[in-house]
Amino acid sequence: MDNTPLPEKIRPKNLKSFVGQENISGVNGIINVLLKNSKKTGFFPSLIFWGPPGIGKTTLARIISTELKRNYYEFSAVNTSIKDIEKVTKELTDKNVSSVNSQLTFNKTPKRFEKNLAPVIFIDEIHRFNKAQQDKLLPYVERGDIILIGATTENPSFEVIGPLLSRSRVVVLNRLTPKNLERIIQRGLNELGVKIQNKAKDFLIESANGDARVLLNVLEIAANLHNTNTEEYSKHQKLPLSRFSTLILSDIESALQQRQLTFDKHGDEFYNVISAFIKSMRASNVDAALYYLARMVAVGQDPLYIARRMVVFASEDIGMAAPTALVIANEVFRACETIGYPECQENLAAGVVYLAAAKKDRSAYDAYMSALKDVQTFGNLPIPMNILNAPTKLMKDLGYGEGYDKYTKESLLPEKLKGKKYFFNKNEKENT
């Protein structure tokens, strides 16, 4: 019995059969162009695939390695250490290597490694590697020892170190369209030997939310449930099973069990929920803040991202009204960093209640923004001579530090801004 999951069974083996991402996988797409150029030059750059889950990042990496005729090694940053990757690269430098003893490679019988022919190293969820781990990849990429293909669902500008980004090409992949998913469903149906009602198909496409992996897994489960339920009925009615080989809406609903919560980390819904979360805390609406926190936690939003926003909120919106808020928010961040999901959601909840219930005071934030505006408007104005250090005789002779009084109440701002006041405490603001 073949236990290979449906997504793996019908995974495209070449660009012609690849569905979606026409702008990069099509005839004039960047992947096709790079592959054509590599046949002439022998060079293929390292890539960072950025896009939501289930859209073909892993499949594209495998197709690229096949087209390049290179050995292919696949890792996930979730359960891989740099030592695992270093072990592969070290073994590959041995000209006699014919296989790699690594359970992490999908290339079970790699061809003999040829000297100066860099293998393709695919790292899924590369954003899970910390800065130090990513740094260790640099020498291999710089020397051309490997062709690195990293995949991430997070913005690589924030999650991938600059030196690695500058040596790679970022390729943005988009969420699959309903038409893309319809084509993929048809392939799945052909493989499973079943049909599907239009209403059930539309519901499946909507529920998959652009994720082909979810789509095919649900389709396979639905087919198995359907076959199990109808086999006994067909025997009882003495009718051929083929008469019941059409999936209906209830099959898809049973396979899904419940509608998946959607939360596009790069789309409007992401920013809408974050915005509602911050505004609820700002309005001291504890219940609303907890609800929007739960929305984010339920869909697996990075707890450190939530905690970072809470740290910023503590200084920006609470500020001088409760200086300990920043300490609390920082401790929540540390707890999330140390514990992680699922336990850290309790730390997040406690922190949110504290921040939302605290008195609010934006005076420090407003004062800083006013000062920043003057810097942007006037540039680097000359600092008053009396507060400049004078470590040398020449500087003293030039008047540096002359007349300095550490207890002075005079303005220490540049001449153009003399007498300017940025900070007003809450009481002063209310009286102006």
N, C-alpha and C positions, 0 to 999 in steps of 0.2 A: 504493500500500500504506500502510495506516495504522499508523504506528509509535508511536502514543500508548500508554503503559503502561496495563495493566489497572486499577491503582488510580485513575488519572486518568479513564479511560473511565467508570467506574461511580461516581465521586465524587458524593455526594448534593448536590443543588442547593437543597434546602430542609429545614426541620426535620422535616417529616413523613417524609421518606425517610432521615433521619439515624438511624444505628443506635447504640444504647448511650447512656450518660449520661442516662438518663431523668429523673434528679433535677434536671438543669439544662436539658435540651432538651425535656422533656415539656410538656404544656399548662400546668401550674403551675410549671414550672421557671424558674429565674432568667433565663435568656436570653429565653424567651418573654415573661415579665413585663416585662423591660426594653424589649423591642421594642414591646410594646403601649403602654407608658408613653411611649415616644419619639414615637409617633404623635400623642399628645395634647400633649406638652410640647416636642417637638423636641430633647430632650436624651437623649444616650446616653453613659454613662460609659466611661472608659478601663478596660481589663480586663487582667489577667494570668492566662493559662491555665497551670495547673500540673498536670502529670501525665506518665506514662511515654510513650515514643514510640509512634506508630502508633495513636492512640486517637481522632483527629479534631480536634485543636486547629486545624490549618490550615483544615480543612473548615468548622468552625464560624465562623472569622473571615470566610471568603468568603461564607458564608450570611448572616452579620450585615450585611456591606456591601451585599449584594443586597437584603435586606429594608429596609435604611435608604435604599436608592437613593443611595448615596454612591460616589464614586470610591474605588478600592481599589488600594493599592500594597503589594507584598509583598517583604520583604527577609529575608536571613539574616544574623545577626550574625557568622557565621563568615567571610564574605567581603565584608562591607559596612562602609564607614566612615560616620561621622556626616555627612561631607560629601555622601555620596550622598543621604541623607535630607534634609539641608538644601537640597540642590539642588531636590528635589521640592517641598518646602514653599515655597521661594522662588518657583519657577515657578507654583505654585498661587495665589500672591497676585496674580499678573497676571490681571486679569479677562478678558483676551482669550485665555487659554490654552485650547486645545482638546485638547491631548495632551501627554504628558510624554515627552521623549526619554530614556528610561531603559530599558536592557535588563533591569533588575531588576524592572520592573513586570509583573504578569501581566494587568493590565487593558490590553490592547493598544490599544483604541480607547475611552478613557474619555469619558464624556459631558462636555459643556461644564461647567467648574467654576463653580459658582454662589457668589457672594460670601456669606460667613458660613455656608456649608455645609461643615463640616469633613470632610475625607476620612478614610477608615479606613487607618491605617498599621499593617501587620502586621509584627512583627519576630520571626522564629523564633529560638530559642535566645538570647533576650535576655540570659541570664546570661553569655554570652560577651563582652558589652560590659563594659569596666572602669568604675570609678566615674566617671571624668572623662567618658567617652562617655555614660553614663546621665544625668549632670548636664546635658548639652547638650540632652537631650530635654525637660527640665522646662519651659522657657519655652513650648514649643508645647502641652504638655499643660495647663499652668496657664491659658493664654489661651484654650484651647478651639480652637486652630488645627487640631488633629488629634484624631481618636479613636484613641488608641494601643491596640493589642492585642498584648501580648507573650506569647510561648509559651516555657515552660521546663520541663525535666525535673528541675531542681534546686529545692530549697526556696527560694522567693523571699525568705523572711525573712533568708537568709544571702547570697543572690546578687543581689538587687535593692535598690538604695539606698532608705533610709527615705522620703525626700521623694517619690520616684516611687511607692512602695507606698501612701503615704497619699493620693495623688491618683488611685489606681486601685482597682479591686475585684478581689480574688483569687478566681478560680473554680477549684476543685479538680476534676480529671477523673480517673476511675478506670480501671484496666485493664479491657479488654473481657472479658466473660464467654464461656464456651464457647458459650452460646446465641446471643450477639451474633455471634460468629465464624461460627457455622453459617449464620446469615442472610446474612452477607456472602459466604460461600462460594457459596451458592445464586445470588446475583446474579452472581458471577464466572463460575459454570458456565453460566448463561443467556447471558452475553455471549460466552463462548468456544464455546458450542454443544457442550459435552461433559457427561458424567456422571461420578460418582465412587463408588467402592465405600465402604461404611461404614467399613471398617477403615482405608482410606487417608484418609478424611475425619477420623476420630478422631486419627490420627497427625499430620495436618497441623495440626489445632487445638491439639494438645498442643505441637507444635514451635514454633508461632507465638508461644506464651507471651503471648497477649493483644494482640499487635501486628498490626493489620489490614493494614498495609503489607507486612510480611513474609509474611503469609498469602497475599495476592493475588499478590505477586511470585513466590512459590514455585509457586502454582497455575498461573500463566501459563507459567512455565518448564516445569513438568511437562506441561502440555498440548502445548507445542511439541515437547518431547522425544518424547512419546507419538505425536504425529502423524507425526513424522519416522520413527520406528521402525516404525510400523504401515502407513504408506503403501505401502512396497515389498512388505510381506507381503500386503496386500490385493490388490495387482496380481498378485502371483505366484499367489495362491490364486483369483484371479478372483472375489473377494467384495467387496461394497460396503464402503467405508471406514466407513460408519455403524455397522457391526457391531463395530467396534473403538474406539468413541468413549467408552469408560468408563475413567477413570483408575484404576489399581490402586496398591497400596502401593509397589511398586518404582519407579513413576513419581515418587511424592513423595520417596522416599528418594534417587533420582538427582538430583532438583531441589535437594534440601537439601545433597547431597554429604556433609555431616556434621551431626549434631545440634548445634543452636546451644547454646552455653553460656548458662545463664540467670543473671541477676544483677539482681534488682529493687533499684534504688537507694533505694527507700522502704519495702522490706518486710523480713521477718525474715531472709532469706538475706543481705542486705547487712550487717546487724548481726552475724549469725553469723560471717561471714568476717572482718570487721574485728576482732571479739572474739577469734577464733582466732588472728589475726595478732599482736595485742598480747600475748596470753597466751603465745604461742610465744616471742616475744622475751623476755618476762619470765622464762620458764623456761629461758632460754639454749639453747633448742632451735633451732639455726640451720637445720636442714633443714626443719622444720615452718614456720618463719617464711618461708623462701624459697618454699615450696609455696603458702602463703596469699597471699604477694605475687604469685606467678604467676597465681593465680586472679583476683585483682583486675585485674592488667594485661591478662590475656587477654580480659576483657570490656569493656575501655576505661574503667575507673575513672579519674577525674581524678587525674593524678600528684601534683598539688599537694595534694589531700586526703590522699593517702597520706603525702606528705612532712611535712605539718603534724602528722599523728599521730606521726610519728617524732620531730619536734622536741619535742612534749609528752612523749613517752616518755623522751627523753634526760634531761630535767630531773626528771621524776616518778619514774622507776624506776632510773636509773643515778646521777644526782645527783653527790654528792661522791666516789663511788667512781672516777669518771673524768670530771672536769669538761670534758675536751675532747670528750666525746660530743655536747654541745650544739653545739659548733663544727662538728663533722662533720655533724650533722643539718641545721644551717642551711645548710651548703654543698650538701648534697643538695637541699634546697628550692630554693636559688638555681639549681642546675644544671637542675632540672626546669622552673623558670620560664623559663630562658634557652633551653634546647634543646627541651623538649617530647618527645612520643612520636615515633618509637619509640626513639630513642637514649637517652633519659633513664631507660629501664628498667634500664640498666646501672648508672647512678648510684644508683638505688633499691636494686638488689641489693647493691652494695658497702656502702651505708649500713646495710642490714638485717643483713648479716653482722657488721659492726662492733658494732652496738647489741646484737644477740643474744648475741654472744660476750663482751661487756664484763661486768665485775663489776657487781653491782647494789647500790644503797644508796638507800633511800627516806627517810632521816632528814630531809633538808631539806623534802621534801614533807609528811611527817608532822608536822614542827614547825610548818610554816605552817598546816596544817589545824587544828592544836590552837589556834593563835593566833586563827585565823578563828572558831573555835567560841566563844572567849571574847568576841570582838567582837560576835558575834550574840547571845550570852547577856546580856552586861552593857551593851551599847551603847557610846556614846562617853564613857568614863570620863575624869575630869579629868586632864590631863597635869601631872606634878609641876612646881611653880613654878620650881624651880632650873634647869630645862632650857628654859624659855620665853624667846624673844628679848625684848629690852627696847629697841626702837629709839627710844622717847620717854622723856622725864623722868617723865611720869606713870606709865608702866609700870614704870620702875625704882623709883619711890616705892611702887608697889603690891607690890614684891617679886619682879617678874619677873626671872629669871636670877640671883637672889641665891644665893651659895654654889656657883655652878656650877664644877665641876672636870672638865675634859675627859678627865682620866685616872682619874676615879673608878671604883671597882669596885662601888659601890653600885647597887642596882636602879634603873633609870630608868623602870620601869613605873609605871602609876597605883597609888595607894595600895592599892586593893582587890586588886591582883595582885602586890603587892610580894613578891619572893622566888620568883615563879613561874618555872619553867624549861620552855621549849618544846623546844629543840634538844638532842638527845642524839646524839653521833656513834655510829657502828656499834659500836665497842668498848664504849662506855658502855651501850648497849642490851643487849649480850650479857651484861654483868656485873650487870644489874639484874633 
